Amino acid sequence: MLQMRPGCECCDRDLPPDSPDARICTFECTFCADCVDNVLHDVCPNCGGGFAPRPRRPANKLAKFPAQTERVHNPAGCGKA
């Protein structure tokens, strides 16, 4: 089951479970579409892979299978200070 991380690892933008702007790599590194397109240029800084839109978890499943709450924020890994 996907972790559904709550924010972008670069800019820390909120990415709720139903966000159409969430992107993930095969290791579930999570970034917003803006950072993937304009900062990372579709290359994950952690694994070197590409990105795909993160699937949205249906609202009726979120109660039993909630999204992760722990944030991963590493702007230095995205070329930011």
Biopython code that builds the backbone (N, CA, C, O; Angstrom):
import numpy as np
from Bio.PDB.StructureBuilder import StructureBuilder

atoms = [
    (1, "MET", "N", (0.833, -1.166, 0.000)),
    (1, "MET", "CA", (0.000, 0.000, 0.000)),
    (1, "MET", "C", (0.891, 1.247, 0.000)),
    (1, "MET", "O", (1.885, 1.301, 0.724)),
    (2, "LEU", "N", (0.540, 2.227, -0.796)),
    (2, "LEU", "CA", (1.310, 3.469, -0.865)),
    (2, "LEU", "C", (1.290, 4.205, 0.463)),
    (2, "LEU", "O", (0.285, 4.199, 1.173)),
    (3, "GLN", "N", (2.405, 4.836, 0.792)),
    (3, "GLN", "CA", (2.490, 5.607, 2.031)),
    (3, "GLN", "C", (1.667, 6.889, 1.979)),
    (3, "GLN", "O", (1.203, 7.363, 3.016)),
    (4, "MET", "N", (1.480, 7.452, 0.804)),
    (4, "MET", "CA", (0.737, 8.701, 0.639)),
    (4, "MET", "C", (1.340, 9.801, 1.528)),
    (4, "MET", "O", (0.670, 10.346, 2.405)),
    (5, "ARG", "N", (2.605, 10.110, 1.282)),
    (5, "ARG", "CA", (3.299, 11.127, 2.070)),
    (5, "ARG", "C", (2.594, 12.481, 1.923)),
    (5, "ARG", "O", (2.073, 12.803, 0.855)),
    (6, "PRO", "N", (2.582, 13.273, 3.006)),
    (6, "PRO", "CA", (1.745, 14.474, 3.045)),
    (6, "PRO", "C", (2.311, 15.739, 2.424)),
    (6, "PRO", "O", (1.608, 16.747, 2.359)),
    (7, "GLY", "N", (3.571, 15.723, 1.958)),
    (7, "GLY", "CA", (4.117, 16.966, 1.427)),
    (7, "GLY", "C", (5.255, 16.736, 0.455)),
    (7, "GLY", "O", (5.815, 15.643, 0.369)),
    (8, "CYS", "N", (5.585, 17.791, -0.276)),
    (8, "CYS", "CA", (6.679, 17.764, -1.246)),
    (8, "CYS", "C", (8.011, 17.763, -0.507)),
    (8, "CYS", "O", (8.218, 18.563, 0.405)),
    (9, "GLU", "N", (8.908, 16.875, -0.894)),
    (9, "GLU", "CA", (10.214, 16.784, -0.251)),
    (9, "GLU", "C", (11.085, 18.002, -0.545)),
    (9, "GLU", "O", (12.011, 18.286, 0.214)),
    (10, "CYS", "N", (10.810, 18.727, -1.627)),
    (10, "CYS", "CA", (11.609, 19.919, -1.962)),
    (10, "CYS", "C", (11.065, 21.178, -1.286)),
    (10, "CYS", "O", (11.769, 21.813, -0.502)),
    (11, "CYS", "N", (9.829, 21.536, -1.581)),
    (11, "CYS", "CA", (9.291, 22.824, -1.132)),
    (11, "CYS", "C", (8.369, 22.707, 0.075)),
    (11, "CYS", "O", (7.929, 23.725, 0.608)),
    (12, "ASP", "N", (8.070, 21.492, 0.515)),
    (12, "ASP", "CA", (7.215, 21.213, 1.674)),
    (12, "ASP", "C", (5.756, 21.609, 1.453)),
    (12, "ASP", "O", (5.002, 21.771, 2.412)),
    (13, "ARG", "N", (5.364, 21.762, 0.205)),
    (13, "ARG", "CA", (3.960, 22.056, -0.116)),
    (13, "ARG", "C", (3.089, 20.894, 0.335)),
    (13, "ARG", "O", (3.469, 19.734, 0.175)),
    (14, "ASP", "N", (1.932, 21.193, 0.892)),
    (14, "ASP", "CA", (0.988, 20.157, 1.293)),
    (14, "ASP", "C", (0.482, 19.388, 0.075)),
    (14, "ASP", "O", (0.121, 19.982, -0.941)),
    (15, "LEU", "N", (0.461, 18.063, 0.188)),
    (15, "LEU", "CA", (-0.051, 17.192, -0.864)),
    (15, "LEU", "C", (-1.016, 16.199, -0.224)),
    (15, "LEU", "O", (-0.641, 15.064, 0.070)),
    (16, "PRO", "N", (-2.261, 16.627, -0.008)),
    (16, "PRO", "CA", (-3.243, 15.729, 0.605)),
    (16, "PRO", "C", (-3.487, 14.503, -0.278)),
    (16, "PRO", "O", (-3.136, 14.511, -1.458)),
    (17, "PRO", "N", (-4.084, 13.456, 0.284)),
    (17, "PRO", "CA", (-4.282, 12.202, -0.461)),
    (17, "PRO", "C", (-5.013, 12.348, -1.792)),
    (17, "PRO", "O", (-4.835, 11.525, -2.690)),
    (18, "ASP", "N", (-5.834, 13.386, -1.926)),
    (18, "ASP", "CA", (-6.589, 13.563, -3.171)),
    (18, "ASP", "C", (-5.946, 14.585, -4.119)),
    (18, "ASP", "O", (-6.571, 15.006, -5.093)),
    (19, "SER", "N", (-4.705, 14.982, -3.838)),
    (19, "SER", "CA", (-4.046, 16.000, -4.654)),
    (19, "SER", "C", (-3.690, 15.478, -6.050)),
    (19, "SER", "O", (-3.033, 14.446, -6.181)),
    (20, "PRO", "N", (-4.124, 16.190, -7.085)),
    (20, "PRO", "CA", (-3.732, 15.810, -8.445)),
    (20, "PRO", "C", (-2.307, 16.255, -8.777)),
    (20, "PRO", "O", (-1.777, 15.899, -9.829)),
    (21, "ASP", "N", (-1.683, 17.032, -7.883)),
    (21, "ASP", "CA", (-0.340, 17.565, -8.125)),
    (21, "ASP", "C", (0.771, 16.733, -7.515)),
    (21, "ASP", "O", (1.941, 17.088, -7.659)),
    (22, "ALA", "N", (0.450, 15.637, -6.839)),
    (22, "ALA", "CA", (1.477, 14.793, -6.217)),
    (22, "ALA", "C", (2.121, 13.892, -7.259)),
    (22, "ALA", "O", (1.439, 13.310, -8.103)),
    (23, "ARG", "N", (3.439, 13.784, -7.191)),
    (23, "ARG", "CA", (4.203, 12.907, -8.074)),
    (23, "ARG", "C", (5.065, 12.000, -7.212)),
    (23, "ARG", "O", (5.583, 12.429, -6.182)),
    (24, "ILE", "N", (5.222, 10.734, -7.632)),
    (24, "ILE", "CA", (6.051, 9.786, -6.895)),
    (24, "ILE", "C", (6.982, 9.053, -7.852)),
    (24, "ILE", "O", (6.695, 8.907, -9.040)),
    (25, "CYS", "N", (8.113, 8.592, -7.296)),
    (25, "CYS", "CA", (9.008, 7.719, -8.051)),
    (25, "CYS", "C", (8.738, 6.284, -7.605)),
    (25, "CYS", "O", (7.808, 6.049, -6.833)),
    (26, "THR", "N", (9.515, 5.339, -8.065)),
    (26, "THR", "CA", (9.267, 3.940, -7.706)),
    (26, "THR", "C", (9.580, 3.645, -6.245)),
    (26, "THR", "O", (9.174, 2.600, -5.736)),
    (27, "PHE", "N", (10.295, 4.540, -5.554)),
    (27, "PHE", "CA", (10.580, 4.379, -4.132)),
    (27, "PHE", "C", (9.628, 5.202, -3.275)),
    (27, "PHE", "O", (9.819, 5.309, -2.064)),
    (28, "GLU", "N", (8.609, 5.781, -3.892)),
    (28, "GLU", "CA", (7.598, 6.612, -3.245)),
    (28, "GLU", "C", (8.132, 7.944, -2.737)),
    (28, "GLU", "O", (7.498, 8.578, -1.893)),
    (29, "CYS", "N", (9.289, 8.380, -3.238)),
    (29, "CYS", "CA", (9.709, 9.749, -2.969)),
    (29, "CYS", "C", (8.586, 10.617, -3.522)),
    (29, "CYS", "O", (8.065, 10.345, -4.604)),
    (30, "THR", "N", (8.213, 11.646, -2.794)),
    (30, "THR", "CA", (7.025, 12.414, -3.142)),
    (30, "THR", "C", (7.367, 13.885, -3.340)),
    (30, "THR", "O", (8.001, 14.512, -2.492)),
    (31, "PHE", "N", (6.938, 14.415, -4.467)),
    (31, "PHE", "CA", (7.188, 15.810, -4.813)),
    (31, "PHE", "C", (5.946, 16.394, -5.477)),
    (31, "PHE", "O", (5.096, 15.660, -5.981)),
    (32, "CYS", "N", (5.850, 17.715, -5.473)),
    (32, "CYS", "CA", (4.743, 18.367, -6.188)),
    (32, "CYS", "C", (5.097, 18.462, -7.672)),
    (32, "CYS", "O", (6.269, 18.404, -8.044)),
    (33, "ALA", "N", (4.093, 18.606, -8.496)),
    (33, "ALA", "CA", (4.292, 18.667, -9.948)),
    (33, "ALA", "C", (5.195, 19.830, -10.335)),
    (33, "ALA", "O", (5.996, 19.710, -11.262)),
    (34, "ASP", "N", (5.075, 20.959, -9.630)),
    (34, "ASP", "CA", (5.892, 22.129, -9.951)),
    (34, "ASP", "C", (7.378, 21.836, -9.738)),
    (34, "ASP", "O", (8.198, 22.169, -10.593)),
    (35, "CYS", "N", (7.734, 21.216, -8.608)),
    (35, "CYS", "CA", (9.145, 20.883, -8.353)),
    (35, "CYS", "C", (9.648, 19.825, -9.338)),
    (35, "CYS", "O", (10.783, 19.909, -9.807)),
    (36, "VAL", "N", (8.815, 18.831, -9.654)),
    (36, "VAL", "CA", (9.220, 17.792, -10.608)),
    (36, "VAL", "C", (9.524, 18.419, -11.967)),
    (36, "VAL", "O", (10.527, 18.087, -12.599)),
    (37, "ASP", "N", (8.662, 19.319, -12.410)),
    (37, "ASP", "CA", (8.827, 19.923, -13.739)),
    (37, "ASP", "C", (9.928, 20.981, -13.785)),
    (37, "ASP", "O", (10.720, 21.007, -14.727)),
    (38, "ASN", "N", (9.984, 21.855, -12.772)),
    (38, "ASN", "CA", (10.832, 23.039, -12.866)),
    (38, "ASN", "C", (12.129, 22.985, -12.071)),
    (38, "ASN", "O", (13.048, 23.755, -12.351)),
    (39, "VAL", "N", (12.228, 22.101, -11.094)),
    (39, "VAL", "CA", (13.444, 22.010, -10.280)),
    (39, "VAL", "C", (14.188, 20.708, -10.573)),
    (39, "VAL", "O", (15.400, 20.704, -10.790)),
    (40, "LEU", "N", (13.444, 19.615, -10.575)),
    (40, "LEU", "CA", (14.070, 18.293, -10.719)),
    (40, "LEU", "C", (14.149, 17.804, -12.160)),
    (40, "LEU", "O", (14.912, 16.886, -12.462)),
    (41, "HIS", "N", (13.374, 18.403, -13.043)),
    (41, "HIS", "CA", (13.352, 18.035, -14.465)),
    (41, "HIS", "C", (13.117, 16.534, -14.655)),
    (41, "HIS", "O", (13.772, 15.874, -15.461)),
    (42, "ASP", "N", (12.141, 16.015, -13.869)),
    (42, "ASP", "CA", (11.659, 14.633, -13.942)),
    (42, "ASP", "C", (12.716, 13.587, -13.568)),
    (42, "ASP", "O", (12.654, 12.450, -14.036)),
    (43, "VAL", "N", (13.685, 13.966, -12.728)),
    (43, "VAL", "CA", (14.685, 13.010, -12.232)),
    (43, "VAL", "C", (14.683, 13.076, -10.705)),
    (43, "VAL", "O", (14.949, 14.129, -10.126)),
    (44, "CYS", "N", (14.387, 11.969, -10.069)),
    (44, "CYS", "CA", (14.350, 11.923, -8.611)),
    (44, "CYS", "C", (15.758, 12.129, -8.051)),
    (44, "CYS", "O", (16.680, 11.413, -8.443)),
    (45, "PRO", "N", (15.945, 13.099, -7.136)),
    (45, "PRO", "CA", (17.279, 13.336, -6.576)),
    (45, "PRO", "C", (17.735, 12.223, -5.627)),
    (45, "PRO", "O", (18.915, 12.145, -5.284)),
    (46, "ASN", "N", (16.820, 11.377, -5.209)),
    (46, "ASN", "CA", (17.154, 10.302, -4.277)),
    (46, "ASN", "C", (17.551, 9.011, -4.985)),
    (46, "ASN", "O", (18.487, 8.331, -4.564)),
    (47, "CYS", "N", (16.843, 8.673, -6.055)),
    (47, "CYS", "CA", (17.100, 7.378, -6.704)),
    (47, "CYS", "C", (17.466, 7.487, -8.184)),
    (47, "CYS", "O", (17.915, 6.510, -8.784)),
    (48, "GLY", "N", (17.278, 8.668, -8.775)),
    (48, "GLY", "CA", (17.618, 8.855, -10.182)),
    (48, "GLY", "C", (16.529, 8.435, -11.145)),
    (48, "GLY", "O", (16.704, 8.549, -12.358)),
    (49, "GLY", "N", (15.412, 7.953, -10.633)),
    (49, "GLY", "CA", (14.301, 7.522, -11.482)),
    (49, "GLY", "C", (13.407, 8.680, -11.896)),
    (49, "GLY", "O", (13.617, 9.826, -11.498)),
    (50, "GLY", "N", (12.413, 8.356, -12.696)),
    (50, "GLY", "CA", (11.429, 9.344, -13.132)),
    (50, "GLY", "C", (10.232, 9.348, -12.197)),
    (50, "GLY", "O", (10.220, 8.667, -11.172)),
    (51, "PHE", "N", (9.230, 10.125, -12.568)),
    (51, "PHE", "CA", (8.039, 10.294, -11.734)),
    (51, "PHE", "C", (6.763, 9.948, -12.489)),
    (51, "PHE", "O", (6.714, 9.965, -13.719)),
    (52, "ALA", "N", (5.743, 9.636, -11.717)),
    (52, "ALA", "CA", (4.400, 9.399, -12.236)),
    (52, "ALA", "C", (3.418, 10.071, -11.288)),
    (52, "ALA", "O", (3.726, 10.265, -10.112)),
    (53, "PRO", "N", (2.238, 10.429, -11.786)),
    (53, "PRO", "CA", (1.232, 10.970, -10.868)),
    (53, "PRO", "C", (0.911, 9.951, -9.773)),
    (53, "PRO", "O", (0.757, 8.760, -10.047)),
    (54, "ARG", "N", (0.813, 10.428, -8.540)),
    (54, "ARG", "CA", (0.473, 9.528, -7.440)),
    (54, "ARG", "C", (-1.007, 9.184, -7.527)),
    (54, "ARG", "O", (-1.839, 10.081, -7.660)),
    (55, "PRO", "N", (-1.350, 7.904, -7.455)),
    (55, "PRO", "CA", (-2.768, 7.536, -7.451)),
    (55, "PRO", "C", (-3.476, 8.149, -6.249)),
    (55, "PRO", "O", (-2.872, 8.338, -5.193)),
    (56, "ARG", "N", (-4.736, 8.453, -6.410)),
    (56, "ARG", "CA", (-5.514, 9.014, -5.318)),
    (56, "ARG", "C", (-6.235, 7.886, -4.597)),
    (56, "ARG", "O", (-6.835, 7.017, -5.229)),
    (57, "ARG", "N", (-6.174, 7.906, -3.282)),
    (57, "ARG", "CA", (-6.871, 6.899, -2.476)),
    (57, "ARG", "C", (-8.321, 7.348, -2.313)),
    (57, "ARG", "O", (-8.571, 8.483, -1.907)),
    (58, "PRO", "N", (-9.272, 6.483, -2.618)),
    (58, "PRO", "CA", (-10.680, 6.864, -2.477)),
    (58, "PRO", "C", (-11.000, 7.281, -1.039)),
    (58, "PRO", "O", (-10.497, 6.689, -0.083)),
    (59, "ALA", "N", (-11.832, 8.294, -0.902)),
    (59, "ALA", "CA", (-12.183, 8.836, 0.412)),
    (59, "ALA", "C", (-12.739, 7.764, 1.340)),
    (59, "ALA", "O", (-12.488, 7.800, 2.545)),
    (60, "ASN", "N", (-13.484, 6.820, 0.800)),
    (60, "ASN", "CA", (-14.074, 5.783, 1.657)),
    (60, "ASN", "C", (-13.034, 4.793, 2.177)),
    (60, "ASN", "O", (-13.354, 3.982, 3.046)),
    (61, "LYS", "N", (-11.815, 4.833, 1.681)),
    (61, "LYS", "CA", (-10.739, 3.950, 2.158)),
    (61, "LYS", "C", (-9.781, 4.670, 3.109)),
    (61, "LYS", "O", (-9.015, 4.022, 3.822)),
    (62, "LEU", "N", (-9.819, 6.011, 3.125)),
    (62, "LEU", "CA", (-8.878, 6.768, 3.953)),
    (62, "LEU", "C", (-9.075, 6.536, 5.447)),
    (62, "LEU", "O", (-8.105, 6.590, 6.203)),
    (63, "ALA", "N", (-10.288, 6.282, 5.889)),
    (63, "ALA", "CA", (-10.527, 6.054, 7.316)),
    (63, "ALA", "C", (-9.817, 4.787, 7.784)),
    (63, "ALA", "O", (-9.193, 4.780, 8.845)),
    (64, "LYS", "N", (-9.908, 3.736, 7.011)),
    (64, "LYS", "CA", (-9.285, 2.466, 7.382)),
    (64, "LYS", "C", (-7.798, 2.431, 7.021)),
    (64, "LYS", "O", (-6.999, 1.799, 7.712)),
    (65, "PHE", "N", (-7.438, 3.108, 5.947)),
    (65, "PHE", "CA", (-6.059, 3.125, 5.452)),
    (65, "PHE", "C", (-5.602, 4.577, 5.292)),
    (65, "PHE", "O", (-5.511, 5.076, 4.170)),
    (66, "PRO", "N", (-5.315, 5.261, 6.413)),
    (66, "PRO", "CA", (-4.984, 6.686, 6.337)),
    (66, "PRO", "C", (-3.645, 6.954, 5.662)),
    (66, "PRO", "O", (-2.766, 6.094, 5.600)),
    (67, "ALA", "N", (-3.525, 8.166, 5.165)),
    (67, "ALA", "CA", (-2.265, 8.615, 4.575)),
    (67, "ALA", "C", (-1.237, 8.786, 5.690)),
    (67, "ALA", "O", (-1.590, 8.970, 6.855)),
    (68, "GLN", "N", (0.018, 8.723, 5.320)),
    (68, "GLN", "CA", (1.110, 8.933, 6.270)),
    (68, "GLN", "C", (1.061, 10.368, 6.782)),
    (68, "GLN", "O", (0.654, 11.266, 6.044)),
    (69, "THR", "N", (1.461, 10.600, 8.008)),
    (69, "THR", "CA", (1.481, 11.955, 8.555)),
    (69, "THR", "C", (2.902, 12.501, 8.708)),
    (69, "THR", "O", (3.090, 13.714, 8.805)),
    (70, "GLU", "N", (3.898, 11.620, 8.730)),
    (70, "GLU", "CA", (5.288, 12.068, 8.878)),
    (70, "GLU", "C", (5.766, 12.715, 7.582)),
    (70, "GLU", "O", (5.680, 12.122, 6.506)),
    (71, "ARG", "N", (6.270, 13.940, 7.703)),
    (71, "ARG", "CA", (6.734, 14.686, 6.538)),
    (71, "ARG", "C", (8.206, 14.385, 6.278)),
    (71, "ARG", "O", (8.985, 14.189, 7.211)),
    (72, "VAL", "N", (8.576, 14.351, 5.003)),
    (72, "VAL", "CA", (9.969, 14.247, 4.576)),
    (72, "VAL", "C", (10.253, 15.542, 3.829)),
    (72, "VAL", "O", (9.658, 15.804, 2.785)),
    (73, "HIS", "N", (11.172, 16.361, 4.369)),
    (73, "HIS", "CA", (11.502, 17.641, 3.724)),
    (73, "HIS", "C", (13.013, 17.750, 3.681)),
    (73, "HIS", "O", (13.670, 17.828, 4.719)),
    (74, "ASN", "N", (13.565, 17.755, 2.464)),
    (74, "ASN", "CA", (15.004, 17.803, 2.284)),
    (74, "ASN", "C", (15.343, 18.758, 1.137)),
    (74, "ASN", "O", (15.727, 18.307, 0.059)),
    (75, "PRO", "N", (15.207, 20.069, 1.352)),
    (75, "PRO", "CA", (15.468, 21.011, 0.263)),
    (75, "PRO", "C", (16.899, 20.960, -0.255)),
    (75, "PRO", "O", (17.140, 21.265, -1.423)),
    (76, "ALA", "N", (17.853, 20.578, 0.594)),
    (76, "ALA", "CA", (19.247, 20.493, 0.148)),
    (76, "ALA", "C", (19.401, 19.415, -0.927)),
    (76, "ALA", "O", (20.241, 19.557, -1.815)),
    (77, "GLY", "N", (18.617, 18.354, -0.866)),
    (77, "GLY", "CA", (18.666, 17.297, -1.854)),
    (77, "GLY", "C", (18.084, 17.697, -3.190)),
    (77, "GLY", "O", (18.223, 16.976, -4.178)),
    (78, "CYS", "N", (17.431, 18.848, -3.220)),
    (78, "CYS", "CA", (16.812, 19.339, -4.453)),
    (78, "CYS", "C", (17.569, 20.535, -5.016)),
    (78, "CYS", "O", (17.049, 21.264, -5.861)),
    (79, "GLY", "N", (18.774, 20.731, -4.554)),
    (79, "GLY", "CA", (19.573, 21.848, -5.049)),
    (79, "GLY", "C", (19.218, 23.170, -4.412)),
    (79, "GLY", "O", (19.621, 24.224, -4.903)),
    (80, "LYS", "N", (18.461, 23.128, -3.309)),
    (80, "LYS", "CA", (18.080, 24.352, -2.610)),
    (80, "LYS", "C", (18.843, 24.425, -1.289)),
    (80, "LYS", "O", (19.164, 23.395, -0.696)),
    (81, "ALA", "N", (19.122, 25.603, -0.844)),
    (81, "ALA", "CA", (19.867, 25.802, 0.417)),
    (81, "ALA", "C", (18.999, 25.561, 1.622)),
    (81, "ALA", "O", (19.466, 25.684, 2.754)),
]
sb = StructureBuilder()
sb.init_structure("model")
sb.init_model(0)
sb.init_chain("A")
sb.init_seg("    ")
for serial, (resi, resn, name, xyz) in enumerate(atoms, 1):
    if name == "N":
        sb.init_residue(resn, " ", resi, " ")
    sb.init_atom(name, np.array(xyz, "f"), 0.0, 1.0, " ", f" {name:<3s}", serial, name[0])
structure = sb.get_structure()
